[in-house]
Every structure is written in C-alpha cells, then in structure tokens.
Amino acid sequence: MKQLILILVFTGSVSAISAQQLQTSSFYDMQGVLHNPSMAGSNGSMVGATYRSQWSGISGSPKTATVFGSFDMPKHDIGIGGYLYNDKTGPTSRTGVQVSFAKHIPTKNGGRFSLGIEARGLQYSLDRAKLSQTLGADPALGNSDNRFKFDAGFGISYTGKKLQLGASASQLIQSKLDFYTGNLTTGQEARLYRHYYFHGGYKWQADANTSITPNFLVIYLPNAPTEFQGGVRVEHNEIFWWGVAYRAKQSFILSAGVNPTKKFTIGYSFDIYNTPISVFDAGSNAHEILLRYNILK
C-alpha cells in the first residue's frame, strides 16, 4: 500500500484531480506552444510569463511558474518556440524545458497548416524527508532524490483568419523515472505518460469594436479521466477583455485582462473548484497571472 501511495505521488500532476503530469493553464491559448509544438509562431511572435497557484487554502498545494516564447519567421514559413517551467506539489518538484519547431504551409484562403515537433527535458525531484515522515523507511523511496529525463512530442494545427484547430501528443517516449528499482509491473512503474491534446477556437467579430472567441481544450491520458475545458473570451476595442469557462467536473474559470499598449497584455484568472476538494476546504481556489509582450503584431 505504501508503494502504491508513492507511485500516485510520482504520477501526480499539477492538477491531481485529473492525474496530469504536464501543467496546464487557464490561459493555455495565449501562450503559443504550451500544448502543441505546431503552434510555434502561429499567433505571431511573443514572450511572456505566468504564475499559477492552485488549492490556495491547502498546505503544499501546486504552484507553477512558466516563462514562454513563440517566434514567427514568415520568410521561411517556420516557427520556433518553447518554455521553461517549475512546478511544485507537496514533496515533488518538476523543473523542465520544452523546445518546439514548426513548419507552416500557407493555404489559398490565407490560413496556415502547421506541423510541429518538440523536445523535452525534465528534472523530477523528490523531497524524501517529507515523505519519510509518513512512509518511514519504505524501500519505494529509492536511493536518489532527482531524476533527469528526456522526451518528445508532435503536433498538427490549422490557423485561419477566424478558425484555429489543433491536435498534439506529448511524452511519446514515456521515459521511466526509475526512483524504485524493485520488481514492478508495467502498470506500477513511475514513468512519463503520454498526453493527448485537442484544441480549437473561433474568433467572431460581433461588431466594429467587439470580438467574441469561443474556445475548447480536451486532454486525454490513458487510464485517467478525460479533461474538457470550454469557454469564451470577449475583447473590446483590443484594449480590455474578459472571459468565462468551465473545466468539466472540476472548476469554473473567470478571467479578465487589459492591453495597456497594442503589444503588452496583463491577465488574471480565478478558478472556483466545485469537486472534490471544495467539499473539504472552502478555500480551494486557483489564481493565475499572465504577462505577455507581442514582439510583432
């Protein structure tokens, strides 16, 4: 049983409710390459950062900091991008880097079909002192506090004047973490599991000053609940925007932001969890801050 508990910690995620290993964001569609390497450069060139704190009323709750960049090179029909992140959840910590390369294929209607690949490096750290307080001398704690692993991913997408659709897969290699060297079955081994993403959005110009963008994100992991997030963002005069979204069986999301200049964006989101943590703790919410600078509009 102790080994099982530890394995759940290893394979736990930024969002333990859905058992993800890779972080997600309420601003996933504003960060270029967060879930799909083919999106590198698809929305122009940008740099930025986010900070996300979840389950704010619980000690040891997940906290994630991300720095990202996405750059369009239209003369060569390519895009490059990537991000650095640090994610802490209780006794575990993940520090990683993702680098993306995308090939853009222009279409007759002014859109772009894109193919992308990504390379990932991940340092997975374990604070054995915190775990040993509960688990004692369990051999599943292993002999090392850190593991550094490489992995890869692939994505495709279409970006038009109004419509954007994409699909991707991350952690294709499924590298083993190898914290425990005993006899474990394939299902018990701690490893980097594949993540599959499907996303899309449609920008509708309601009038001369207002645009409305419905969007969705589906995250699928084998042997884990499928996560669905759907919402809408409304922008006024390219100066102020606000949005509402729902992450199925988990939380409601309220967001708002302002563009002090045509290139600089500040955003804030507030997630209100409804299950299952809120049953036990009324302060189980999430906060996220976004800063983004568009190098080229």
N, C-alpha and C positions, 0 to 999 in steps of 0.2 A: 504493500500500500504506500509506503514511504517513497519507493521508487516511482510509483505512478504519479504521486503528487509532484515530485520533482520534474518528471517529464512534462507534466502540464505546465509547470513554470517555464521550462525550456521552450516549449512550443507556444507559449502565451504570446500576447500581442499588445500593441498599443491600445487596441480595443479588445479586451479579454472576452467581452460578450460574444464576439463573432470569431474568436480564435485566429485572428490575423497575426502574421509575423511582421508584415510590412506596414508602415504607418500610412494612414490616410488623413484627409483634411477636409474641413468644410469648404475650403477654397481650392479644391483639387483642380478645378477647371481654369484657375487663374495663375497656375504655376508652371505652365509649359509642359514639362516632361515627368510629372510626379508619377503617373500610372501608365504612360505609354511613350516609348522612345521615339516613335514616328512623329510625335507632336513637336519635336525639336524644331524651332523656327517657324512652326505653322501659324502662330499668332504674333509674329514679329519678333524683335529682339528685346529681351528684358532681363533684369536681375532683381532679386528680392530676397525676403526672409519671412519666416513665420515662426510663431511660438504658440504651442498648444498645451493647455493644462486640462486634464480630464479628472472626473470624480473629485472635484475640488474639496469636498468635505471628508475625504478619506486619506489617512496617512499612507505614504508610499505610493500614491496614485500616479498614473502615467503622465509624463511630461516630455514633450518632443520639440526640439529646435531644428529648423531646417533653413539652409541657405541654398538658393537655386539660381540657375541661369539658363537661358534659351536664346540662341542666336540664329538668325536667318541670313543665308548667303544666296540671294536670288540669282546672281550672275552665274552661279554654278548649280543652282537647283538643289542645294543641300542645306541641312540644318545640323547644328551641334548643340549639345546642352548637357545638363547634369545637375546634381545636387549633393550636398553634404548634410548629414543629419546625426543627431544624438538623441536617443530615446531611452528613458529610464522608467522602469516599472518595478517597484519594490526592490528585491535583491538582484535584479538583472538589468543590464545596460547594453545597448546596441549602438555602436558608432560606425557609420558606413559612408560610402561614396558610390554614386552611380554616374556613369558617363554614357551619353547617348549620341548616336549618329543616325541621321535620317536622309533618305533620298527622296526628293519631291519630283513628281511627274505632273506637269501642268495639263489641265484638261481644256477642252474647247469652250466650256462655259465660264472660264475664268477661275475655276477651282484648282485644287491640287490633291492628287492621290499620293500618299506617302508610305514608305516602308522604312522601318527603323530597327536598329539593334542596340542592345545595351550591355555594358559590363558592370559588374557589381563587386565591391569589396566590403566585407563586414567583419568587424571585431565584436564578438559576443562575449561579454564579461559577466562573471558571476561573483557576488559577494558571499562567499561560503560562511563567513562569520554570522551573517544574518540568518542564513538557512540552518546552520548547525544549532542555533538556539532552539529551534523547533524539531529538527530532524536528528539531532545528536550526531553520532558517528556513522551515519548511513553511508555505505560504500558508493552509492549513486552520486554522491557529491563530487567524486572524481579527484584527480590529483592536480588539476590545473584550474586557475581562475579565468583564463582567457582562451578564446579560440578565434583565429582569423581565417575566413573562408572567402572563396571567390564563387561567383555565379554569373548567369547571363539571362537575357530576355529578348523578346521580339515583339514588334507591334506593327499594325497597319492602321491607316486612318484616311478619311476624306475631309477636306476643309473647303467649303464654298463660301460665297458671299453671305449666306444665311445659315446653311446647314453644316453641322460638323458631327461625324460619326467615327468611332474607333474601337479597336479590339487589341488586346495585348496579353502576353503571358510572361511572368517574371519567375525567377529562380527555377529555370528549366533543368539545371543540373541536379538540383536537390542535394546539395553538399551536406555530408554528415557533420554534426557538431562534435561528436566523439568526446563528450565530457565523461561518459561512463564506458569502461572497456570490458564489462562483463558480458554475459550471454543474454542478448536481447533479440526479439523477433523484429522483422522489418517494421511492423506497426508500432513497436515500442521505442524504436531508435529516435533520438532527437536529431532532427535534420531541418534544412531549409525547404519548406514545402512550396510547391508551385501555386502561384496566384494567377487567376484569370480575370481580366477586366473587360467590361463592355461599357462604353460611354457615348453620350451624344448630347446635342443641343441645337436649338433653332432660334435665330435672332429675328424677331418680328418687329418691324418699325410701326408702332401704333399711330404715331403722328410725327410731325416735324421735330419734336423735341423729346419724345419718349420712345424707348425701345424696351421690349419685353423678351426675355430669353428663358424659355423652359429648358431644363437640363436633367439628365439622369446618369446614374453610375451603378453598375452591377459588379459585385466582387464575388467570385466563386473559388472555393477551396474544396478539394475532395475531403469527404468525411467531416465537413463543418457546415453550419448553416449559411446559406447564400445571403449576402447582404445587398439590399436595394436602397438607393437614395435617390429621391426625386424632388425637384423644387423649381422655383422660378426666381429670376432676378430682374428687377425693373430699374432702368437708368434714365435719369432726367438731364437733358442738356449736356451729357457727357461730363457732368460735374458731381452729381450725387446719385447714389444707387442704394437699393435695399433689396432684401430677398427673404424668402421663407422656403423651408424644405423639411422633408420628413425622411428619417432613416428608419426603415421598417423594423418594427418590434424593438426599437431602441430609443430614439430621441426625436424631438422636434428641434429645428435649427432656425434661429433668427439671425440675420446678418445685415450690416449696413456699412457704407463706405463713402469716401469723398475723394475727388481728384483735385487737389489744390492747384495743380497745373495739368496740362494736357498729357504729361508723361509720368507724373507721380501719383500713386494710389495708396490710400490708407484704408484698411478694412478691419472690421471686428465682427466676430460671430459668437453666439451664445447658444449652447446646446442644452436642452432640457430633457434629461433622461426620464423615461417612464417605466422601464423594466430592465433588469430586475433589481438594480442597485437602489433605486429610489424607494423601494419597499422597505429597506432597512435604514436608509440615510437620506434625510430631506435635502442635504446639501450636495447631492451628487450631480453636478452640472459640469459643463466644459466651457472653456474660454479660449478663443484663438485670435491672434493679432496678425495681420498681413501688412507688409510694406513692400511695394513693388515700384520699380522705375523702368519705364519703357524707353529703351535707348533710341529706337526708331519707331515712330508712329506708323 
